[in-house]
């Protein structure tokens, strides 16, 4: 099956992405995944290819690793999708048939050791090839002589996987010995995803909440609930939200979780995009009532603020002490609040009181509401119907100003839209106050100089 040391590739080039744009715009290119049916390594590969990435960039992995990316097409519940199977020498046969899953929580056979990387039934690929430790995987990736950005992404993904496996099995990271994670196909999934993402050349990657599935899965150490331990640990380090269901089977693999945890920011829903391409990456299982596909959308999100899903909690109090109200901002922030506002108001019988409004993420509503009640003694907390807020992309930078004959370094907060266009610069209060106290300048003059310094530098 080899020719001159090169794998003979059985490849159907993916069809042109739907809604493919004739030209690329100059705004912020965004890649958005729809995580409602989970993800595995090869589903991510397939989705990236279907969205427009060039399959030829995968050739170096085939040369070095001795695997084959078998790219094809299928239809899942009426949705045309791209498929990718990562095959090693013993697996280069005709593609296997689809494996139906009716969502009854019955697991399939797993590999000999960890056995939790097969949720999309790639038993002919996942876990195949030579098994390696985390350190061996890292050294192997470094030895592939990949572009710097691709190597950095691949190593970061492997580190997420390695830390999760080490935590599950209580082992040292460097010495942790993997089966699925260390197998050749997992290296091909991770490095391949990094190469395809680099080829797409997007500015930002986001994903909606990622479904982990449900039910139970059989592993060598026993029967475990889904999501599996490694997936749960990886999700705890991710920016996106892990959701249960929508069916009782394993939907999110450790490899898929680690790739998304490294590359993607979490969003509650897809923000407005000028869509340029759409593609679907298929898993091997077929479900009765939904397509088993990972959707990838590429588009221009220039000039917009970022949509941030929120809820607003409110309560009125008329007997809270100044000390209680003074500590409320810190106490609620520790519980997960994004913002706290306390307004004077008039309550029943014309008694003075306070209206407390708290902005929280949807997942933190219960925790923050309980903390609000405990801190204030309120008898009830209202949740209003706010769905999201539009926020700036906020970053920090350092500037230097000259005052009192000395140079002072200060931090400034940068507010920009999702295309990176800056529309506001604000000096950090604590830094400005410290400089004002040392130099005798007015606080607002120090802040003005810092903000001007940033604008002149940029």
C-alpha positions in Angstrom: 0.0 0.0 0.0 3.0 2.3 0.0 4.9 3.9 -2.9 8.4 5.2 -2.2 7.7 5.3 1.5 4.5 7.3 1.0 1.1 6.1 1.9 -1.2 5.5 -1.1 -4.1 7.8 -0.2 -7.6 6.7 -0.9 -9.2 10.1 -1.1 -12.4 11.8 -2.3 -11.8 15.5 -2.3 -14.5 17.1 -0.2 -17.1 18.9 -2.2 -16.9 22.7 -2.4 -18.3 24.2 0.8 -21.9 25.4 0.6 -22.3 29.2 0.3 -18.6 29.4 -0.6 -17.7 33.1 -1.1 -16.0 34.2 -4.3 -13.6 36.6 -2.4 -12.6 37.0 1.2 -13.5 40.2 3.0 -11.2 42.2 5.2 -13.1 41.8 8.5 -12.6 39.4 11.3 -12.9 35.9 9.9 -14.8 33.6 12.4 -15.1 29.8 12.4 -18.1 28.8 14.4 -18.9 25.2 15.4 -22.3 23.9 16.3 -21.7 21.6 19.2 -25.2 20.2 19.7 -24.2 16.6 18.7 -20.7 16.6 20.2 -17.4 16.2 18.5 -14.6 13.7 17.9 -11.2 14.2 16.3 -12.2 13.0 12.9 -15.5 14.9 12.9 -13.5 18.1 13.5 -11.1 17.2 10.6 -14.1 16.5 8.4 -15.9 19.7 9.3 -12.8 21.8 8.6 -12.4 20.2 5.2 -16.0 20.7 4.4 -15.7 24.3 5.4 -13.0 24.9 2.8 -9.6 23.7 4.2 -7.3 22.2 1.7 -6.8 18.4 2.3 -3.3 18.6 0.7 -1.9 20.2 3.9 -2.4 16.8 5.6 0.3 15.2 3.4 3.2 15.8 5.8 1.4 13.9 8.6 0.9 10.9 6.2 4.5 11.0 5.2 5.9 11.1 8.7 3.4 9.1 10.7 2.6 6.4 8.1 -1.2 6.8 8.3 -3.9 7.5 5.8 -6.6 10.1 5.9 -9.5 8.5 4.0 -11.8 11.3 3.0 -15.2 10.6 1.7 -18.9 11.7 1.7 -22.1 10.5 3.3 -25.6 11.6 4.2 -26.9 11.8 7.7 -30.6 12.2 8.1 -30.8 14.1 4.9 -27.6 16.2 5.5 -24.8 15.8 3.1 -21.5 15.6 5.0 -17.8 14.9 4.7 -16.2 11.9 6.4 -12.6 11.3 7.5 -11.2 8.0 8.7 -7.6 7.9 10.0 -6.2 4.5 9.0 -3.0 2.7 9.9 -1.4 -0.1 7.9 -3.7 -2.9 9.0 -6.8 -0.9 8.5 -6.5 0.1 4.8 -9.6 -1.7 3.6 -12.8 -0.4 2.2 -14.7 1.9 4.5 -16.9 0.2 7.1 -20.6 0.6 7.1 -22.4 3.0 9.4 -23.2 1.8 12.9 -26.8 2.6 14.0 -27.4 4.0 17.5 -30.9 4.3 18.8 -30.0 6.3 21.9 -30.7 3.6 24.5 -27.4 4.1 26.3 -25.9 0.8 25.2 -22.2 1.1 24.7 -20.0 -0.6 22.1 -16.8 -2.4 22.6 -13.8 -0.4 23.7 -10.1 -0.8 23.5 -8.1 -2.7 26.0 -7.0 0.0 28.4 -8.9 3.3 28.8 -11.5 2.6 26.1 -13.2 5.9 26.1 -12.2 7.4 22.8 -14.6 5.5 20.6 -17.8 7.3 20.9 -18.2 7.6 17.1 -17.1 4.0 16.5 -13.7 4.5 14.9 -12.4 1.2 16.4 -10.5 0.5 13.2 -8.6 3.7 13.7 -8.8 5.3 17.2 -6.4 3.6 19.6 -4.6 2.0 16.6 -0.8 2.2 16.0 2.0 2.5 18.5 1.1 3.7 22.0 3.2 6.4 23.5 3.6 8.4 26.7 2.7 12.1 26.9 6.5 12.9 26.7 6.9 10.7 23.6 3.9 12.3 21.9 5.4 15.8 22.6 8.8 14.8 21.3 7.2 13.2 18.2 5.3 16.4 17.4 8.4 18.5 17.8 10.3 16.2 15.5 7.8 16.6 12.7 9.2 20.1 11.8 5.8 21.7 11.6 5.1 25.4 11.1 5.6 27.1 14.5 2.0 28.0 15.0 0.8 24.5 14.1 3.3 22.9 16.4 2.3 25.2 19.2 -1.4 24.4 18.8 -0.7 20.6 18.6 1.4 20.6 21.7 -1.1 22.6 23.7 -3.9 20.2 22.7 -1.7 17.2 23.8 -1.0 18.9 27.1 -4.7 19.3 27.8 -5.2 15.6 27.0 -2.2 14.6 29.0 -3.2 16.6 32.1 -6.7 15.1 32.0 -5.4 11.5 31.7 -2.8 12.1 34.4 -5.6 13.4 36.7 -7.9 10.5 36.0 -5.3 7.9 36.7 -3.3 9.9 39.3 0.0 9.7 37.4 2.8 12.1 36.7 2.2 14.0 33.4 5.5 13.2 31.8 5.3 9.5 32.5 1.6 9.0 31.8 1.2 6.2 29.3 -1.7 6.6 26.9 -3.6 4.2 24.6 -6.0 6.4 22.6 -4.1 9.6 23.3 -0.7 8.1 22.4 -1.9 6.2 19.3 -0.9 7.3 15.9 -4.4 8.1 14.9 -4.8 10.6 17.8 -1.6 12.3 16.7 -3.0 12.4 13.2 -6.3 13.9 14.5 -4.6 16.6 16.6 -1.8 17.6 14.2 -4.3 17.4 11.2 -6.8 19.7 12.9 -4.0 22.2 13.6 -2.9 22.1 10.0 -6.4 22.5 8.6 -7.2 25.3 11.0 -4.0 27.1 10.0 -5.0 26.7 6.3 -8.4 28.2 6.9 -6.6 31.2 8.4 -9.4 32.5 10.6 -9.1 35.1 13.3 -11.4 33.6 15.8 -13.0 30.2 16.6 -16.1 29.8 18.6 -18.4 27.0 19.5 -21.9 26.8 20.9 -22.4 24.5 24.0 -21.0 21.1 23.2 -23.1 18.0 23.9 -21.4 15.3 25.8 -24.2 12.7 25.5 -25.5 10.6 28.4 -26.0 7.1 29.7 -23.1 4.9 30.6 -20.1 3.5 28.8 -18.1 0.3 29.6 -14.4 0.8 30.2 -11.7 -1.6 31.4 -12.0 -0.3 35.0 -15.8 -0.6 35.0 -18.9 1.2 33.9 -18.8 5.0 33.9 -21.3 7.7 33.3 -21.1 9.8 30.2 -19.3 12.3 29.8 -16.3 10.2 30.7 -13.8 11.4 33.3 -11.2 12.7 30.9 -13.8 14.6 28.9 -15.1 16.2 32.1 -11.7 17.3 33.2 -10.9 18.8 29.8 -14.3 20.6 29.7 -13.4 22.2 33.1 -10.5 23.9 31.4 -12.5 25.0 28.4 -14.2 28.4 27.7 -17.3 26.7 26.2 -20.1 25.0 28.1 -20.5 21.2 28.3 -24.1 20.1 28.1 -25.7 16.7 28.7 -27.7 14.7 26.1 -29.4 15.1 23.8 -29.3 11.2 23.6 -28.0 8.5 25.8 -24.7 7.6 24.1 -21.2 9.0 24.2 -21.0 12.1 21.9 -17.8 13.9 22.9 -14.4 12.2 22.9 -11.3 13.3 24.8 -9.6 14.2 21.5 -12.5 16.2 20.3 -12.9 17.9 23.6 -9.2 18.8 23.8 -9.1 20.3 20.3 -12.1 22.4 21.0 -10.9 23.4 24.4 -7.7 24.8 22.9 -9.0 26.5 19.8 -12.6 27.7 20.6 -14.2 30.4 22.7 -17.6 29.5 24.1 -20.8 31.3 22.9 -24.4 30.6 23.8 -25.6 31.1 20.2 -24.1 32.1 16.9 -23.5 35.8 16.5 -24.4 37.5 13.2 -22.0 36.5 10.4 -21.7 37.3 6.8 -21.5 33.6 5.9 -18.8 32.6 3.4 -18.8 28.8 3.8 -20.7 26.1 5.6 -19.7 22.4 6.0 -20.6 19.3 7.9 -18.3 16.7 9.4 -20.0 13.3 10.0 -19.5 10.8 12.7 -19.9 7.1 12.0 -23.0 6.5 14.1 -26.5 7.2 12.7 -29.2 8.4 15.0 -32.9 7.9 14.5 -34.1 11.5 14.9 -31.1 13.7 14.3 -28.0 14.0 12.0 -24.8 13.0 13.6 -22.8 15.9 12.2 -20.6 18.7 13.4 -21.4 21.9 11.5 -18.7 24.5 10.8 -19.5 28.0 9.5 -16.9 30.5 8.3 -17.9 34.1 7.9 -17.1 37.7 8.5 -18.0 39.2 11.9 -16.5 42.6 11.4 -17.6 45.7 13.2 -19.8 44.0 15.8 -19.7 43.8 19.5 -19.5 40.3 21.0 -22.8 38.6 22.0 -22.6 37.4 25.6 -25.4 35.3 26.9 -26.6 36.5 30.3 -29.4 36.5 32.9 -30.3 39.4 35.2 -31.1 38.8 38.9 -32.9 41.4 40.9 -34.1 41.9 44.5 -35.3 44.8 46.7 -34.1 45.2 50.3 -35.0 47.7 52.9 -33.0 46.5 55.9 -29.5 45.8 54.5 -26.7 47.5 56.4 -24.1 49.7 54.7 -21.5 47.0 55.6 -23.5 44.3 53.9 -24.0 46.4 50.7 -20.4 47.4 50.7 -19.2 43.8 50.6 -21.9 42.6 48.2 -19.9 43.4 45.0 -17.0 41.2 46.1 -19.1 38.4 47.6 -21.3 38.0 44.5 -18.4 38.3 42.1 -16.7 35.4 43.9 -19.9 33.4 43.3 -19.8 34.1 39.6 -21.6 37.5 39.1 -20.3 39.5 36.1 -21.6 42.8 37.3 -23.4 44.2 40.4 -25.4 47.4 40.6 -27.0 48.8 43.8 -29.6 51.6 43.3 -31.4 53.6 46.0 -35.2 53.3 45.7 -38.4 53.8 47.6 -40.2 50.7 48.8 -43.6 50.1 50.4 -44.8 52.5 53.2 -42.3 55.0 51.6 -39.4 53.3 53.3 -36.0 53.9 51.7 -34.4 50.8 50.3 -32.1 49.5 47.6 -32.6 47.7 44.2 -29.8 45.2 43.6 -29.3 44.1 40.0 -26.8 41.3 39.2 -25.7 40.2 35.7 -24.7 36.5 35.6 -24.0 33.8 33.0 -26.8 31.3 32.6 -24.9 28.5 34.3 -24.3 30.6 37.4 -27.9 31.7 38.1 -28.6 29.2 40.9 -25.3 29.8 42.7 -25.4 33.5 42.5 -29.1 33.7 43.5 -28.4 31.6 46.6 -25.5 33.8 47.6 -27.5 37.0 47.0 -30.2 35.6 49.3 -27.7 34.5 52.0 -25.9 37.9 52.0 -28.9 40.2 52.1 -31.6 38.1 53.8 -34.0 38.8 51.0 -37.1 36.7 50.8 -37.0 36.4 47.0 -34.9 36.9 43.9 -36.3 37.7 40.4 -34.8 36.5 37.2 -35.6 38.9 34.3 -35.9 37.9 30.7 -32.6 39.4 29.4 -31.0 36.9 26.9 -27.7 38.5 26.1 -25.6 41.7 26.3 -23.3 43.1 23.7 -19.9 43.6 25.0 -16.5 44.9 23.8 -13.6 42.7 23.2 -11.6 43.9 26.2 -7.8 43.6 26.4 -5.0 45.3 28.4 -1.8 47.0 27.3 1.0 48.9 29.0 2.1 52.4 28.3 4.7 54.8 29.7 4.2 58.4 30.7 6.6 61.0 31.9 5.6 62.9 35.0 7.6 64.6 37.7 10.8 64.0 35.8 10.3 60.2 35.9 8.9 57.5 33.6 5.9 55.6 34.9 4.4 52.4 33.5 0.6 52.1 33.5 -2.0 49.7 32.3 -4.8 50.8 30.0 -8.0 48.9 29.1 -8.7 48.6 25.4 -12.3 48.2 24.1 -12.7 47.0 20.5 -15.3 45.4 18.3 -14.9 41.8 17.0 -12.9 43.1 14.0 -10.3 44.6 16.3 -11.2 48.2 15.7 -10.5 50.1 19.0 -13.2 52.6 20.0 -12.3 53.3 23.6 -9.1 53.5 25.8 -9.3 53.8 29.6 -6.5 54.1 32.0 -6.6 51.7 34.9 -7.7 53.5 38.1 -5.3 52.0 40.6 -2.3 52.6 38.4 -3.4 56.2 37.7 -4.0 56.9 41.4 -0.5 55.6 42.3 1.1 57.9 39.8 -1.0 60.8 40.9 0.1 60.3 44.5 3.8 60.0 43.6 3.8 63.1 41.3 1.2 65.4 42.7 -0.6 65.6 39.4 -4.4 65.5 39.3 -5.8 62.0 38.8 -7.7 63.0 35.6 -4.5 64.5 34.1 -2.6 61.2 34.7 -5.4 59.2 33.1 -5.5 61.6 30.1 -1.8 61.3 29.5 -1.9 57.5 29.7 -4.8 57.2 27.2 -3.1 59.7 24.9 0.1 57.8 25.0 -1.6 54.6 23.9 -3.3 56.3 21.0 -0.1 58.0 19.8 1.8 54.6 20.0 -0.8 52.8 18.0 
